[in-house]
């Protein structure tokens, strides 16, 4: 496959949704060799059509809006093939206070349910143990 066709294919993919570099590489592997893929990815980055750092921030923000916690977010970043160094930065700079506030809102919306059921719900949404423990201490019986 020629670079121009490969580039067009990558643009078509990116026009539908945001992809990480790893995801694009995987999609393009079916159609071309490593050298052609590298050329296309370089061009996409030059034109700022693809930026894993910005995509990671968008994923974090989207997860927060959907009331998801730390572990869920990190799992999403791995699943979307975000590079390890970006994930590490997000882990190091994670806003646990914001996670706590979101977890607290979820807890308070469900306060008529069993206490341990609510905490399990937070765990299933990927909230950190640190946050779950803080909520448990604050609202525990």
VOLOPA-28565 format. One record per residue: residue in one letter; x negated, z negated, y negated of N, C-alpha, C, CB in turn. Coordinates in steps of 0.2 Angstrom, whole numbers, always signed. Atoms other than C-alpha are relative to their C-alpha. Last residue first. Glycine has a CB too. Layout:
BEGIN
+------+-------+-------+-------+-------+-------+-------+-------+-------+-------+-------+-------+-------+
: type :   n_u :   n_w :   n_v :  ca_u :  ca_w :  ca_v :   c_u :   c_w :   c_v :  cb_u :  cb_w :  cb_v :
+------+-------+-------+-------+-------+-------+-------+-------+-------+-------+-------+-------+-------+
:    A :     X :     Z :     Y :     X :     Z :     Y :     X :     Z :     Y :     X :     Z :     Y :
...
+------+-------+-------+-------+-------+-------+-------+-------+-------+-------+-------+-------+-------+
***
This chain:
BEGIN
+------+-------+-------+-------+-------+-------+-------+-------+-------+-------+-------+-------+-------+
: type :   n_u :   n_w :   n_v :  ca_u :  ca_w :  ca_v :   c_u :   c_w :   c_v :  cb_u :  cb_w :  cb_v :
+------+-------+-------+-------+-------+-------+-------+-------+-------+-------+-------+-------+-------+
:    X :    -5 :    +5 :    +0 :  +108 :  -306 :   -21 :    -4 :    -7 :    +1 :    +5 :    +1 :    +5 :
:    X :    -1 :    +4 :    -6 :   +96 :  -293 :   -26 :    +4 :    -6 :    -1 :    -7 :    -2 :    +3 :
:    X :    -7 :    +0 :    -2 :   +99 :  -283 :   -42 :    +1 :    -4 :    +6 :    +3 :    +7 :    +0 :
:    X :    -4 :    +1 :    +6 :   +82 :  -285 :   -50 :    +7 :    -1 :    +1 :    -1 :    +6 :    -5 :
:    X :    +1 :    +6 :    +4 :   +72 :  -288 :   -35 :    +4 :    -2 :    -6 :    -8 :    -1 :    -2 :
:    X :    -2 :    +5 :    -5 :   +80 :  -274 :   -25 :    -1 :    -7 :    -3 :    -4 :    +0 :    +6 :
:    X :    -8 :    +0 :    +1 :   +78 :  -262 :   -40 :    +2 :    -6 :    +4 :    +3 :    +6 :    +2 :
:    X :    -2 :    +3 :    +7 :   +59 :  -267 :   -41 :    +8 :    +0 :    -1 :    -3 :    +5 :    -6 :
:    X :    +1 :    +7 :    +0 :   +57 :  -265 :   -22 :    +2 :    -3 :    -7 :    -7 :    -2 :    +1 :
:    X :    -5 :    +3 :    -4 :   +65 :  -248 :   -22 :    +0 :    -7 :    -1 :    +0 :    +3 :    +7 :
:    X :    -6 :    -1 :    +4 :   +54 :  -242 :   -37 :    +6 :    -4 :    +4 :    +2 :    +7 :    -1 :
:    X :    +1 :    +4 :    +6 :   +38 :  -248 :   -28 :    +6 :    +0 :    -4 :    -6 :    +3 :    -4 :
:    X :    -1 :    +7 :    -2 :   +44 :  -241 :   -11 :    -1 :    -5 :    -6 :    -4 :    -2 :    +5 :
:    X :    +6 :    +4 :    -2 :   +44 :  -224 :   -20 :    +3 :    -7 :    +2 :    -5 :    +0 :    -5 :
:    X :    +2 :    +5 :    +5 :   +61 :  -215 :   -21 :    -6 :    -4 :    +3 :    +5 :    -4 :    -3 :
:    X :    +7 :    -1 :    +1 :   +63 :  -200 :    -9 :    -3 :    -5 :    -5 :    -2 :    +7 :    -2 :
:    X :    +1 :    -4 :    +6 :   +81 :  -198 :   -10 :    -7 :    +1 :    -2 :    +5 :    -2 :    -6 :
:    X :    -2 :    -7 :    -3 :   +83 :  -205 :    +8 :    -1 :    +5 :    -6 :    +7 :    +0 :    +2 :
:    X :    +6 :    -2 :    -4 :   +74 :  -221 :    +1 :    +1 :    +7 :    +2 :    +0 :    -5 :    +6 :
:    X :    +6 :    -1 :    +4 :   +87 :  -222 :   -13 :    -6 :    +2 :    +4 :    -2 :    -6 :    -4 :
:    X :    -1 :    -7 :    +4 :  +101 :  -220 :    -1 :    -6 :    +2 :    -4 :    +7 :    -1 :    -4 :
:    X :    +1 :    -5 :    -5 :   +93 :  -234 :   +10 :    +1 :    +7 :    -3 :    +4 :    -1 :    +6 :
:    X :    +8 :    -1 :    -1 :   +93 :  -245 :    -5 :    -2 :    +5 :    +5 :    -3 :    -7 :    +1 :
:    X :    +2 :    -3 :    +6 :  +112 :  -241 :    -8 :    -8 :    +1 :    +0 :    +2 :    -4 :    -6 :
:    X :    -2 :    -7 :    -1 :  +116 :  -245 :   +10 :    -3 :    +4 :    -6 :    +7 :    +1 :    +1 :
:    X :    +5 :    -3 :    -4 :  +106 :  -262 :    +9 :    +2 :    +8 :    +1 :    +0 :    -3 :    +6 :
:    X :    +7 :    +0 :    +3 :  +117 :  -267 :    -6 :    -5 :    +4 :    +4 :    -2 :    -7 :    -1 :
:    X :    +4 :    +5 :    -3 :  +134 :  -262 :    +2 :    -7 :    +1 :    -3 :    +0 :    +1 :    +8 :
:    X :    +2 :    +0 :    -7 :  +144 :  -251 :    -9 :    -5 :    -5 :    +2 :    -4 :    +7 :    +1 :
:    X :    -5 :    +2 :    -4 :  +152 :  -255 :   -26 :    -1 :    +0 :    +8 :    +7 :    +3 :    -2 :
:    X :    +1 :    +7 :    -1 :  +135 :  -254 :   -35 :    +6 :    -3 :    +4 :    +0 :    -3 :    -6 :
:    X :    -2 :    +2 :    -7 :  +135 :  -235 :   -32 :    +1 :    -7 :    +2 :    -5 :    +3 :    +5 :
:    X :    -6 :    -4 :    -1 :  +134 :  -229 :   -50 :    +3 :    -2 :    +7 :    -2 :    +7 :    +0 :
:    X :    -5 :    +2 :    +4 :  +122 :  -244 :   -53 :    +7 :    +4 :    +1 :    -1 :    +0 :    -8 :
:    X :    -2 :    +6 :    -3 :  +110 :  -239 :   -39 :    +7 :    -3 :    -4 :    -5 :    -6 :    -1 :
:    X :    -3 :    -2 :    -6 :  +109 :  -221 :   -45 :    +3 :    -7 :    +3 :    -5 :    +3 :    +5 :
:    X :    -6 :    -3 :    +2 :  +106 :  -227 :   -63 :    +4 :    +2 :    +7 :    -1 :    +7 :    -4 :
:    X :    -5 :    +5 :    +3 :   +93 :  -239 :   -57 :    +7 :    +3 :    -1 :    -3 :    -3 :    -6 :
:    X :    -2 :    +4 :    -6 :   +84 :  -225 :   -47 :    +5 :    -6 :    -2 :    -6 :    -3 :    +3 :
:    X :    -5 :    -5 :    -4 :   +84 :  -214 :   -62 :    +3 :    -4 :    +6 :    -4 :    +6 :    +2 :
:    X :    -6 :    +0 :    +4 :   +77 :  -229 :   -73 :    +5 :    +5 :    +4 :    -2 :    +3 :    -7 :
:    X :    -4 :    +7 :    -1 :   +64 :  -233 :   -59 :    +7 :    +1 :    -4 :    -4 :    -5 :    -3 :
:    X :    -2 :    +0 :    -6 :   +58 :  -214 :   -58 :    +5 :    -7 :    +1 :    -5 :    +0 :    +6 :
:    X :    -6 :    -5 :    +0 :   +56 :  -214 :   -77 :    +4 :    +0 :    +7 :    -2 :    +7 :    -2 :
:    X :    -5 :    +3 :    +5 :   +45 :  -230 :   -76 :    +7 :    +5 :    +0 :    -2 :    -1 :    -7 :
:    X :    -4 :    +4 :    -4 :   +36 :  -222 :   -61 :    +5 :    -4 :    -4 :    -5 :    -6 :    +3 :
:    X :    -4 :    +5 :    +5 :   +30 :  -208 :   -72 :    +5 :    -4 :    +5 :    +4 :    +4 :    -5 :
:    X :    -7 :    +0 :    -1 :   +17 :  -199 :   -60 :    +4 :    -6 :    -4 :    +2 :    -2 :    +7 :
:    X :    -3 :    +1 :    +6 :    +0 :  -197 :   -68 :    +8 :    +0 :    +1 :    -1 :    +6 :    -5 :
:    X :    +3 :    +5 :    +5 :   -10 :  -199 :   -53 :    +3 :    -2 :    -6 :    -7 :    +3 :    -1 :
:    X :    +0 :    +7 :    -3 :    +2 :  -191 :   -41 :    -3 :    -5 :    -5 :    -3 :    +1 :    +7 :
:    X :    -7 :    +2 :    +1 :    +5 :  -176 :   -53 :    +0 :    -7 :    +3 :    +5 :    +5 :    +3 :
:    X :    -1 :    +2 :    +7 :   -14 :  -174 :   -54 :    +7 :    -3 :    -1 :    -1 :    +6 :    -5 :
:    X :    +4 :    +6 :    +1 :   -16 :  -174 :   -35 :    +1 :    -3 :    -7 :    -7 :    +1 :    +1 :
:    X :    -4 :    +5 :    -3 :    -2 :  -161 :   -34 :    -3 :    -7 :    -1 :    +1 :    +1 :    +8 :
:    X :    -5 :    +1 :    +5 :   -12 :  -150 :   -46 :    +5 :    -5 :    +3 :    +5 :    +7 :    +0 :
:    X :    +3 :    +3 :    +6 :   -28 :  -152 :   -36 :    +6 :    -1 :    -5 :    -5 :    +4 :    -3 :
:    X :    +2 :    +8 :    -1 :   -19 :  -149 :   -19 :    -2 :    -3 :    -7 :    -5 :    -1 :    +5 :
:    X :    +6 :    +2 :    -2 :   -12 :  -131 :   -25 :    -1 :    -8 :    +0 :    -5 :    +3 :    -4 :
:    X :    +3 :    +2 :    +6 :    +7 :  -129 :   -25 :    -7 :    -2 :    +2 :    +4 :    -5 :    -5 :
:    X :    +7 :    -2 :    +0 :   +12 :  -121 :    -9 :    -3 :    -1 :    -6 :    +0 :    +7 :    +2 :
:    X :    +1 :    -6 :    +4 :   +31 :  -123 :   -12 :    -7 :    +2 :    -1 :    +3 :    -2 :    -7 :
:    X :    -4 :    -5 :    -3 :   +33 :  -135 :    +3 :    -1 :    +6 :    -4 :    +7 :    -2 :    +0 :
:    X :    +4 :    -2 :    -6 :   +18 :  -146 :    -4 :    +4 :    +6 :    +3 :    +0 :    -5 :    +5 :
:    X :    +6 :    -3 :    +2 :   +27 :  -147 :   -21 :    -4 :    +3 :    +6 :    -5 :    -5 :    -4 :
:    X :    -2 :    -7 :    +3 :   +43 :  -151 :   -13 :    -6 :    +4 :    -2 :    +5 :    -1 :    -6 :
:    X :    -1 :    -4 :    -5 :   +35 :  -165 :    -3 :    +2 :    +7 :    -2 :    +6 :    -3 :    +5 :
:    X :    +6 :    -2 :    -3 :   +28 :  -172 :   -18 :    +1 :    +4 :    +6 :    -4 :    -7 :    +2 :
:    X :    +3 :    -5 :    +5 :   +45 :  -172 :   -27 :    -7 :    +2 :    +3 :    -2 :    -4 :    -6 :
:    X :    -4 :    -7 :    +0 :   +54 :  -180 :   -12 :    -4 :    +5 :    -4 :    +7 :    -1 :    -2 :
:    X :    +2 :    -3 :    -6 :   +40 :  -194 :   -11 :    +4 :    +7 :    +1 :    +2 :    -5 :    +6 :
:    X :    +7 :    -2 :    -1 :   +42 :  -198 :   -29 :    -2 :    +4 :    +6 :    -5 :    -6 :    -1 :
:    X :    +6 :    +5 :    +2 :   +60 :  -199 :   -32 :    -6 :    +3 :    +2 :    +1 :    -6 :    +4 :
:    X :    +5 :    +0 :    -5 :   +75 :  -187 :   -33 :    -6 :    -4 :    -2 :    -2 :    +7 :    +3 :
:    X :    +1 :    +7 :    -3 :   +90 :  -189 :   -44 :    -4 :    -1 :    +6 :    +7 :    -3 :    +1 :
:    X :    -4 :    +1 :    -6 :   +94 :  -171 :   -46 :    -1 :    -7 :    +3 :    -2 :    +6 :    +5 :
:    X :    -7 :    -1 :    +2 :   +87 :  -171 :   -64 :    +5 :    +0 :    +6 :    +1 :    +7 :    -3 :
:    X :    -2 :    +6 :    +4 :   +71 :  -179 :   -58 :    +8 :    +1 :    -2 :    -4 :    -1 :    -6 :
:    X :    -1 :    +5 :    -5 :   +69 :  -165 :   -45 :    +3 :    -7 :    -3 :    -6 :    -2 :    +4 :
:    X :    -6 :    -2 :    -4 :   +71 :  -152 :   -58 :    +2 :    -5 :    +5 :    -1 :    +7 :    +3 :
:    X :    -5 :    +1 :    +4 :   +58 :  -160 :   -69 :    +7 :    +1 :    +3 :    +0 :    +5 :    -6 :
:    X :    -1 :    +7 :    +1 :   +46 :  -161 :   -55 :    +6 :    -2 :    -4 :    -7 :    -3 :    -3 :
:    X :    -3 :    +3 :    -6 :   +49 :  -143 :   -50 :    +1 :    -8 :    -1 :    -5 :    +1 :    +6 :
:    X :    -7 :    -2 :    +0 :   +47 :  -137 :   -68 :    +3 :    -3 :    +6 :    +0 :    +7 :    +0 :
:    X :    -3 :    +4 :    +5 :   +30 :  -147 :   -69 :    +8 :    +1 :    +0 :    -2 :    +1 :    -7 :
:    X :    +0 :    +7 :    -3 :   +24 :  -139 :   -53 :    +4 :    -5 :    -5 :    -7 :    -3 :    +1 :
:    X :    -5 :    +0 :    -5 :   +29 :  -122 :   -60 :    +1 :    -7 :    +3 :    -2 :    +5 :    +6 :
:    X :    -6 :    +0 :    +4 :   +19 :  -125 :   -76 :    +6 :    +0 :    +6 :    +1 :    +6 :    -4 :
:    X :    -1 :    +6 :    +4 :    +4 :  -129 :   -66 :    +7 :    -1 :    -3 :    -6 :    -1 :    -5 :
:    X :    -2 :    +5 :    -5 :    +6 :  -115 :   -53 :    +1 :    -7 :    -4 :    -5 :    -1 :    +5 :
:    X :    +5 :    +6 :    +2 :    +6 :  -102 :   -67 :    +3 :    -6 :    +4 :    +1 :    -2 :    -8 :
:    X :    +0 :    +5 :    -6 :   +13 :   -85 :   -63 :    -5 :    -5 :    -3 :    -2 :    +4 :    +6 :
:    X :    -6 :    +0 :    -4 :   +19 :   -71 :   -75 :    +0 :    -5 :    +5 :    +1 :    +7 :    +3 :
:    X :    -3 :    +7 :    +1 :    +5 :   -76 :   -88 :    +7 :    +1 :    +4 :    +1 :    -2 :    -7 :
:    X :    -6 :    -1 :    +3 :    +0 :   -58 :   -89 :    +4 :    -6 :    -1 :    +3 :    +6 :    +3 :
:    X :    +2 :    -2 :    +7 :   -18 :   -63 :   -84 :    +6 :    +1 :    -4 :    -4 :    +7 :    +1 :
:    X :    +2 :    +6 :    +4 :   -10 :   -73 :   -70 :    -2 :    +2 :    -7 :    -6 :    -3 :    +4 :
:    X :    -6 :    +4 :    +1 :    +0 :   -58 :   -63 :    -2 :    -6 :    -4 :    +3 :    -2 :    +6 :
:    X :    -4 :    -3 :    +6 :   -16 :   -47 :   -65 :    +6 :    -4 :    -2 :    +2 :    +7 :    +3 :
:    X :    +4 :    +0 :    +6 :   -26 :   -59 :   -54 :    +3 :    +3 :    -6 :    -7 :    +3 :    +0 :
:    X :    +0 :    +7 :    +3 :   -13 :   -60 :   -42 :    -3 :    -1 :    -6 :    -2 :    -5 :    +6 :
:    X :    -7 :    +1 :    +3 :   -12 :   -41 :   -40 :    +1 :    -7 :    -3 :    +5 :    +1 :    +6 :
:    X :    +0 :    -3 :    +6 :   -31 :   -40 :   -38 :    +7 :    -1 :    -3 :    -1 :    +8 :    +1 :
:    X :    +4 :    +4 :    +5 :   -32 :   -54 :   -25 :    +1 :    +4 :    -7 :    -7 :    +0 :    +2 :
:    X :    -3 :    +6 :    +2 :   -18 :   -46 :   -15 :    -3 :    -3 :    -6 :    +2 :    -4 :    +6 :
:    X :    -5 :    -2 :    +5 :   -27 :   -29 :   -15 :    +4 :    -6 :    -2 :    +5 :    +5 :    +4 :
:    X :    +3 :    -2 :    +6 :   -43 :   -38 :    -8 :    +6 :    +3 :    -5 :    -5 :    +6 :    +1 :
:    X :    +2 :    +5 :    +4 :   -33 :   -48 :    +5 :    -3 :    +2 :    -7 :    -5 :    -4 :    +3 :
:    X :    +6 :    +4 :    -2 :   -25 :   -33 :   +13 :    -1 :    -5 :    -6 :    -5 :    +4 :    +1 :
:    X :    +7 :    -3 :    +2 :    -7 :   -27 :   +10 :    -5 :    -5 :    +2 :    +0 :    +0 :    -8 :
:    X :    +0 :    -7 :    +3 :   +12 :   -28 :   +14 :    -7 :    +3 :    -2 :    +4 :    +1 :    -6 :
:    X :    -4 :    -5 :    -4 :   +15 :   -43 :   +25 :    -1 :    +7 :    -2 :    +8 :    -2 :    +0 :
:    X :    +4 :    -1 :    -6 :    +2 :   -53 :   +16 :    +3 :    +5 :    +5 :    -2 :    -6 :    +3 :
:    X :    +4 :    -6 :    +0 :   +11 :   -50 :    +0 :    -4 :    +2 :    +6 :    -4 :    +0 :    -6 :
:    X :    -5 :    -6 :    +0 :   +25 :   -63 :    +4 :    -4 :    +7 :    +0 :    +4 :    +0 :    -7 :
:    X :    -4 :    +0 :    -7 :   +12 :   -76 :    +9 :    +4 :    +6 :    +0 :    +4 :    -6 :    +1 :
:    X :    +5 :    -2 :    -5 :    +1 :   -73 :    -6 :    +3 :    +1 :    +6 :    -6 :    -5 :    +0 :
:    X :    +0 :    -8 :    +1 :   +17 :   -74 :   -17 :    -5 :    +2 :    +5 :    -3 :    +1 :    -8 :
:    X :    -7 :    -4 :    -3 :   +21 :   -91 :    -9 :    -1 :    +7 :    -1 :    +6 :    -3 :    -4 :
:    X :    +0 :    +0 :    -7 :    +3 :   -97 :   -12 :    +6 :    +3 :    +3 :    +0 :    -8 :    +2 :
:    X :    +5 :    -5 :    -2 :    +2 :   -92 :   -30 :    +0 :    +1 :    +8 :    -7 :    -2 :    -3 :
:    X :    +7 :    +3 :    +1 :   +18 :  -102 :   -33 :    -4 :    +6 :    +2 :    -1 :    -6 :    +4 :
:    X :    +3 :    +1 :    -6 :   +35 :   -93 :   -35 :    -7 :    -2 :    -2 :    -1 :    +7 :    +4 :
:    X :    +8 :    +2 :    +1 :   +47 :   -93 :   -49 :    -3 :    -1 :    +7 :    +0 :    -6 :    -4 :
:    X :    +1 :    +7 :    +1 :   +64 :   -84 :   -46 :    -8 :    -1 :    +0 :    +3 :    -4 :    +7 :
:    X :    -5 :    +3 :    -3 :   +72 :   -67 :   -45 :    +0 :    -8 :    -1 :    +1 :    +2 :    +7 :
:    X :    -6 :    -1 :    +4 :   +61 :   -58 :   -57 :    +6 :    -4 :    +2 :    +1 :    +7 :    -1 :
:    X :    +0 :    +4 :    +5 :   +46 :   -65 :   -48 :    +6 :    +0 :    -5 :    -7 :    +0 :    -4 :
:    X :    -1 :    +7 :    -3 :   +50 :   -56 :   -32 :    +1 :    -5 :    -6 :    -6 :    -2 :    +4 :
:    X :    -7 :    +1 :    -2 :   +53 :   -40 :   -42 :    +1 :    -7 :    +3 :    +1 :    +6 :    +6 :
:    X :    -4 :    +1 :    +6 :   +36 :   -43 :   -51 :    +8 :    +0 :    +2 :    -1 :    +6 :    -4 :
:    X :    +1 :    +7 :    +2 :   +27 :   -45 :   -34 :    +5 :    -1 :    -6 :    -7 :    -1 :    -1 :
:    X :    -4 :    +5 :    -5 :   +35 :   -29 :   -27 :    -1 :    -7 :    -2 :    -3 :    +1 :    +7 :
:    X :    -7 :    +0 :    +1 :   +29 :   -20 :   -43 :    +5 :    -4 :    +5 :    +3 :    +8 :    +1 :
:    X :    -2 :    +3 :    +6 :   +12 :   -26 :   -41 :    +7 :    +0 :    -2 :    -4 :    +3 :    -6 :
:    X :    +1 :    +8 :    -2 :   +11 :   -21 :   -23 :    +2 :    -4 :    -6 :    -7 :    -1 :    +3 :
:    X :    -6 :    +1 :    -4 :   +17 :    -3 :   -28 :    +1 :    -8 :    +1 :    +1 :    +4 :    +6 :
:    X :    -6 :    -1 :    +5 :    +4 :    -2 :   -42 :    +7 :    -2 :    +4 :    +0 :    +7 :    -2 :
:    X :    -1 :    +6 :    +4 :    -9 :    -9 :   -30 :    +6 :    +0 :    -5 :    -7 :    -1 :    -5 :
:    X :    +3 :    +0 :    +6 :    -6 :    +4 :   -17 :    +1 :    -6 :    -5 :    +1 :    +7 :    -4 :
:    X :    -4 :    +0 :    +6 :    +0 :    +0 :    +0 :    -4 :    +0 :    -6 :    +5 :    -6 :    +0 :
+------+-------+-------+-------+-------+-------+-------+-------+-------+-------+-------+-------+-------+
***
